[in-house]
């Protein structure tokens, strides 16, 4: 996620992403917004997993799987 801060994207803490290059808008759920904000802070995957486990009642296996899925989706839409 080394280039997430180099993209022309507006991020709202309420869960909205706006890609200035494509004009597309995305709506993130609470967990995805939390993850995206951590990525913007430069956190790595291990740090993000720990933060999620500290803030949400969820299994570590689910966290790791969902984090990988979310990152893949960001890459698919060229948001990172």
DSSP file (Angstrom, degrees, kcal/mol; ACC not computed):
  #  RESIDUE AA STRUCTURE BP1 BP2  ACC     N-H-->O    O-->H-N    N-H-->O    O-->H-N    TCO  KAPPA ALPHA  PHI   PSI    X-CA   Y-CA   Z-CA
    1    1 A X    >         0   0    0      0, 0.0     3,-1.3     0, 0.0     4,-0.3   0.000 360.0 360.0 360.0  31.0    0.0    0.0    0.0
    2    2 A X  T 3   +     0   0    0      1,-0.3     3,-0.2     2,-0.1    78,-0.0   0.687 360.0  42.6 -68.8 -19.2    3.0    2.2   -0.5
    3    3 A X  T >  S+     0   0    0     77,-0.5     3,-1.2     1,-0.1     4,-0.4   0.194  75.8 107.8-114.4  19.2    1.3    4.6   -3.0
    4    4 A X  G X  S+     0   0    0     -3,-1.3     3,-0.7     1,-0.3    -1,-0.1   0.841  82.7  50.4 -65.1 -31.7   -2.1    5.1   -1.4
    5    5 A X  G 3  S+     0   0    0     -4,-0.3    -1,-0.3     1,-0.2    -2,-0.1   0.542 100.5  65.4 -82.9  -5.9   -1.2    8.6   -0.4
    6    6 A X  G <  S+     0   0    0     -3,-1.2    -1,-0.2    74,-0.1     2,-0.2   0.487  83.1  95.8 -92.6  -4.0   -0.1    9.4   -4.0
    7    7 A X  S <  S-     0   0    0     -3,-0.7     2,-1.6    -4,-0.4    72,-0.1  -0.554  82.5-119.4 -86.3 150.3   -3.6    9.0   -5.4
    8    8 A X        +     0   0    0     -2,-0.2    12,-2.7     2,-0.0    13,-0.5  -0.638  64.0 139.1 -88.3  80.7   -5.9   11.9   -6.0
    9    9 A X  E     -A   19   0A   0     -2,-1.6     2,-0.5    10,-0.2    10,-0.2  -0.984  46.2-146.8-130.1 133.8   -8.6   10.7   -3.7
   10   10 A X  E     -A   18   0A   0      8,-2.4     8,-2.3    -2,-0.4     2,-0.5  -0.887  19.7-164.5 -98.2 129.1  -10.8   12.5   -1.3
   11   11 A X  E     -A   17   0A   0     -2,-0.5     2,-0.4     6,-0.2     6,-0.2  -0.961   5.6-160.5-119.4 126.8  -11.7   10.4    1.8
   12   12 A X  E >>  -A   16   0A   0      4,-2.7     3,-2.6    -2,-0.5     4,-0.6  -0.877  23.5-133.2-102.9 136.0  -14.4   11.2    4.2
   13   13 A X  T 34 S+     0   0    0     -2,-0.4    -1,-0.1     1,-0.3    24,-0.1   0.674 105.9  69.7 -60.1 -15.2  -14.4    9.7    7.7
   14   14 A X  T 34 S-     0   0    0      2,-0.1    -1,-0.3    19,-0.0    19,-0.1   0.497 127.1 -92.8 -82.0  -3.2  -18.1    8.9    7.0
   15   15 A X  T <4 S+     0   0    0     -3,-2.6    13,-4.0     1,-0.3     2,-0.5   0.683  80.2 131.7 107.1  20.0  -17.0    6.3    4.4
   16   16 A X  E  <  -AB  12  27A   0     -4,-0.6    -4,-2.7    11,-0.2     2,-0.4  -0.890  31.0-170.2-108.8 135.5  -17.0    8.1    1.1
   17   17 A X  E     -AB  11  26A   0      9,-2.8     9,-2.9    -2,-0.5     2,-0.5  -0.978   1.8-168.1-118.2 134.5  -14.1    7.9   -1.4
   18   18 A X  E     -AB  10  25A   0     -8,-2.3    -8,-2.4    -2,-0.4     2,-0.8  -0.978  10.2-152.6-124.3 119.6  -14.0   10.1   -4.4
   19   19 A X  E  >  -A    9   0A   0      5,-2.8     4,-2.6    -2,-0.5     5,-0.4  -0.809   3.9-163.6 -91.1 110.6  -11.4    9.3   -7.2
   20   20 A X  T  4 S+     0   0    0    -12,-2.7    -1,-0.2    -2,-0.8   -11,-0.1   0.783  85.6  54.2 -66.9 -27.9  -10.6   12.6   -8.9
   21   21 A X  T  4 S+     0   0    0    -13,-0.5    -1,-0.2     1,-0.1   -12,-0.1   0.914 122.4  24.3 -74.3 -43.0   -9.1   10.9  -11.9
   22   22 A X  T  4 S-     0   0    0      2,-0.1    -2,-0.2    -3,-0.0    -1,-0.1   0.700  96.1-129.3 -95.3 -21.4  -12.0    8.6  -12.8
   23   23 A X     <  +     0   0    0     -4,-2.6     2,-0.2     1,-0.3    -3,-0.2   0.509  60.0 142.4  82.7   4.7  -14.8   10.6  -11.2
   24   24 A X        -     0   0    0     -5,-0.4    -5,-2.8    -6,-0.0     2,-0.4  -0.526  38.6-152.8 -83.0 146.7  -16.0    7.5   -9.4
   25   25 A X  E     -B   18   0A   0     -7,-0.2     2,-0.4    -2,-0.2    -7,-0.2  -0.946   9.3-166.2-117.7 140.0  -17.4    7.6   -5.9
   26   26 A X  E     -B   17   0A   0     -9,-2.9    -9,-2.8    -2,-0.4     2,-0.5  -0.958  11.4-145.8-126.9 144.4  -17.3    4.7   -3.5
   27   27 A X  E     -B   16   0A   0     -2,-0.4     2,-0.3   -11,-0.2   -11,-0.2  -0.949  17.0-161.6-111.0 126.4  -19.1    4.1   -0.2
   28   28 A X        -     0   0    0    -13,-4.0     2,-0.0    -2,-0.5    -2,-0.0  -0.810  14.5-126.9-106.5 145.5  -17.2    2.2    2.5
   29   29 A X     >  -     0   0    0     -2,-0.3     4,-2.7     1,-0.1     5,-0.2  -0.247  42.7 -88.2 -77.8 179.0  -18.7    0.5    5.5
   30   30 A X  H  > S+     0   0    0      1,-0.2     4,-2.0     2,-0.2     5,-0.1   0.898 127.6  44.8 -58.1 -45.2  -17.5    1.2    9.0
   31   31 A X  H  > S+     0   0    0      2,-0.2     4,-2.6     1,-0.2    -1,-0.2   0.919 113.3  49.4 -68.0 -43.9  -14.7   -1.4    9.0
   32   32 A X  H  > S+     0   0    0      1,-0.2     4,-2.9     2,-0.2    -2,-0.2   0.888 110.8  50.9 -63.2 -38.9  -13.5   -0.5    5.5
   33   33 A X  H  X S+     0   0    0     -4,-2.7     4,-2.4     2,-0.2    -1,-0.2   0.910 110.1  50.0 -62.6 -42.3  -13.4    3.2    6.4
   34   34 A X  H  X S+     0   0    0     -4,-2.0     4,-1.7    -5,-0.2    -2,-0.2   0.933 113.0  46.1 -61.3 -47.3  -11.4    2.2    9.5
   35   35 A X  H  X S+     0   0    0     -4,-2.6     4,-2.5     1,-0.2    -2,-0.2   0.926 111.3  51.7 -62.4 -45.8   -9.0    0.2    7.4
   36   36 A X  H  X S+     0   0    0     -4,-2.9     4,-2.4     1,-0.2    -1,-0.2   0.906 108.2  51.2 -60.9 -41.4   -8.7    2.9    4.7
   37   37 A X  H  X S+     0   0    0     -4,-2.4     4,-1.1     1,-0.2    -1,-0.2   0.876 110.4  49.7 -64.5 -35.6   -7.8    5.5    7.4
   38   38 A X  H  <>S+     0   0    0     -4,-1.7     5,-2.3     2,-0.2     4,-0.3   0.886 109.2  51.3 -68.8 -38.9   -5.1    3.2    8.8
   39   39 A X  H ><5S+     0   0    0     -4,-2.5     3,-1.7     1,-0.2    -2,-0.2   0.913 107.0  53.7 -62.1 -41.9   -3.7    2.7    5.3
   40   40 A X  H 3<5S+     0   0    0     -4,-2.4    -1,-0.2     1,-0.3    -2,-0.2   0.804 104.3  56.4 -62.3 -28.8   -3.6    6.4    4.8
   41   41 A X  T 3<5S-     0   0    0     -4,-1.1    -1,-0.3    -5,-0.2    -2,-0.2   0.520 122.2-109.2 -79.5  -5.3   -1.6    6.7    8.0
   42   42 A X  T < 5 +     0   0    0     -3,-1.7    -3,-0.2    -4,-0.3    -2,-0.1   0.630  61.6 160.1  88.1  13.8    1.0    4.3    6.5
   43   43 A X      < -     0   0    0     -5,-2.3    -1,-0.2     1,-0.1     2,-0.1  -0.407  33.5-132.2 -69.0 145.1    0.1    1.3    8.7
   44   44 A X     >  -     0   0    0     -2,-0.1     4,-2.3     1,-0.1     5,-0.2  -0.393  31.2 -94.1 -89.7 175.3    1.2   -2.1    7.5
   45   45 A X  H  > S+     0   0    0      1,-0.2     4,-2.6     2,-0.2     5,-0.2   0.886 123.9  51.3 -59.5 -42.2   -1.1   -5.2    7.3
   46   46 A X  H  > S+     0   0    0      1,-0.2     4,-2.1     2,-0.2    -1,-0.2   0.903 111.4  47.7 -64.2 -40.6    0.1   -6.6   10.7
   47   47 A X  H  > S+     0   0    0      2,-0.2     4,-2.4     1,-0.2    -1,-0.2   0.885 111.7  50.7 -66.3 -38.1   -0.6   -3.2   12.4
   48   48 A X  H  X S+     0   0    0     -4,-2.3     4,-2.6     2,-0.2    -2,-0.2   0.917 108.2  51.8 -66.8 -42.8   -4.0   -3.0   10.7
   49   49 A X  H  X S+     0   0    0     -4,-2.6     4,-2.6     1,-0.2     5,-0.2   0.936 111.3  48.2 -57.8 -46.5   -5.0   -6.5   11.9
   50   50 A X  H  X S+     0   0    0     -4,-2.1     4,-2.1     1,-0.2    -2,-0.2   0.924 111.1  50.0 -60.8 -45.5   -4.0   -5.6   15.5
   51   51 A X  H  X S+     0   0    0     -4,-2.4     4,-1.2     2,-0.2    -1,-0.2   0.909 111.8  48.3 -60.1 -42.9   -6.0   -2.3   15.3
   52   52 A X  H >X S+     0   0    0     -4,-2.6     4,-2.4     1,-0.2     3,-0.6   0.935 111.3  49.3 -64.3 -45.4   -9.1   -4.1   14.0
   53   53 A X  H 3< S+     0   0    0     -4,-2.6    -1,-0.2     1,-0.2    -2,-0.2   0.846 111.4  50.6 -62.8 -32.9   -8.8   -6.8   16.7
   54   54 A X  H 3< S+     0   0    0     -4,-2.1    -1,-0.2    -5,-0.2    -2,-0.2   0.742 121.4  32.6 -73.9 -23.0   -8.5   -4.1   19.3
   55   55 A X  H << S+     0   0    0     -4,-1.2     2,-0.3    -3,-0.6    -2,-0.2   0.581 116.8  47.0-113.3 -13.1  -11.6   -2.2   18.1
   56   56 A X  S  < S-     0   0    0     -4,-2.4     2,-1.3    -5,-0.1    -1,-0.1  -0.955  75.5-121.4-132.8 150.2  -14.0   -4.8   16.7
   57   57 A X        +     0   0    0     -2,-0.3     2,-0.3    -3,-0.1    -4,-0.1  -0.732  66.8 124.4 -90.0  90.8  -15.3   -8.2   18.0
   58   58 A X        -     0   0    0     -2,-1.3     2,-0.2    -5,-0.2    -2,-0.1  -0.990  63.9 -99.0-151.7 151.5  -14.1  -10.4   15.2
   59   59 A X     >  -     0   0    0     -2,-0.3     4,-2.3     1,-0.1     3,-0.2  -0.475  28.9-127.2 -75.1 142.0  -12.0  -13.5   14.6
   60   60 A X  H  > S+     0   0    0      1,-0.2     4,-2.5     2,-0.2     5,-0.2   0.840 109.1  54.4 -59.3 -36.7   -8.3  -13.0   13.5
   61   61 A X  H  > S+     0   0    0      2,-0.2     4,-2.1     1,-0.2    -1,-0.2   0.912 109.7  47.1 -65.4 -41.7   -8.8  -15.4   10.5
   62   62 A X  H  > S+     0   0    0      2,-0.2     4,-3.0    -3,-0.2     5,-0.3   0.907 111.0  52.5 -65.1 -42.4  -11.8  -13.4    9.3
   63   63 A X  H  X S+     0   0    0     -4,-2.3     4,-2.6     1,-0.2     5,-0.2   0.944 110.7  46.1 -58.8 -49.8   -9.8  -10.1    9.8
   64   64 A X  H  X S+     0   0    0     -4,-2.5     4,-2.0     2,-0.2    -1,-0.2   0.908 115.5  46.4 -62.4 -42.8   -6.9  -11.3    7.7
   65   65 A X  H  X S+     0   0    0     -4,-2.1     4,-2.3     2,-0.2    -2,-0.2   0.939 115.0  45.6 -64.4 -47.8   -9.1  -12.7    4.9
   66   66 A X  H  X S+     0   0    0     -4,-3.0     4,-2.6     1,-0.2    -2,-0.2   0.860 110.6  53.9 -66.9 -35.2  -11.3   -9.6    4.8
   67   67 A X  H  X S+     0   0    0     -4,-2.6     4,-2.5    -5,-0.3    -1,-0.2   0.932 109.9  47.4 -63.4 -45.4   -8.2   -7.2    4.8
   68   68 A X  H  X S+     0   0    0     -4,-2.0     4,-2.2    -5,-0.2    -2,-0.2   0.913 112.7  49.7 -61.4 -42.7   -6.7   -9.1    1.9
   69   69 A X  H  X S+     0   0    0     -4,-2.3     4,-2.1     2,-0.2    -2,-0.2   0.911 111.0  49.1 -62.0 -43.3  -10.0   -8.9    0.0
   70   70 A X  H  X S+     0   0    0     -4,-2.6     4,-2.4     2,-0.2    -2,-0.2   0.916 110.6  49.6 -64.7 -43.5  -10.4   -5.2    0.7
   71   71 A X  H  X S+     0   0    0     -4,-2.5     4,-2.2     1,-0.2    -1,-0.2   0.895 109.5  52.4 -63.1 -39.7   -6.9   -4.5   -0.5
   72   72 A X  H  X S+     0   0    0     -4,-2.2     4,-2.5     1,-0.2    -1,-0.2   0.903 109.2  50.1 -61.9 -40.6   -7.5   -6.5   -3.7
   73   73 A X  H  X S+     0   0    0     -4,-2.1     4,-1.8     2,-0.2    -2,-0.2   0.904 108.6  51.8 -65.1 -40.9  -10.7   -4.4   -4.3
   74   74 A X  H  <>S+     0   0    0     -4,-2.4     5,-3.5     1,-0.2     6,-0.6   0.916 111.7  47.2 -59.7 -42.1   -8.7   -1.2   -3.8
   75   75 A X  H ><5S+     0   0    0     -4,-2.2     3,-1.5     3,-0.2    -2,-0.2   0.900 107.4  56.3 -66.7 -40.7   -6.2   -2.4   -6.3
   76   76 A X  H 3<5S+     0   0    0     -4,-2.5    -1,-0.2     1,-0.3    -2,-0.2   0.875 112.8  41.2 -58.7 -38.1   -8.9   -3.4   -8.8
   77   77 A X  T 3<5S-     0   0    0     -4,-1.8    -1,-0.3    -5,-0.1    -2,-0.2   0.285 114.9-118.5 -93.6  10.0  -10.3    0.1   -8.8
   78   78 A X  T < 5S+     0   0    0     -3,-1.5    -3,-0.2    -5,-0.1    -2,-0.1   0.872  72.3 135.4  55.2  42.1   -6.8    1.6   -8.8
   79   79 A X      <       0   0    0     -5,-3.5    -4,-0.2    -6,-0.2   -72,-0.2   0.385 360.0 360.0 -98.1   1.3   -7.4    3.3   -5.5
   80   80 A X              0   0    0     -6,-0.6   -77,-0.5    -5,-0.1    -5,-0.2   0.285 360.0 360.0-151.1 360.0   -4.0    2.2   -4.2
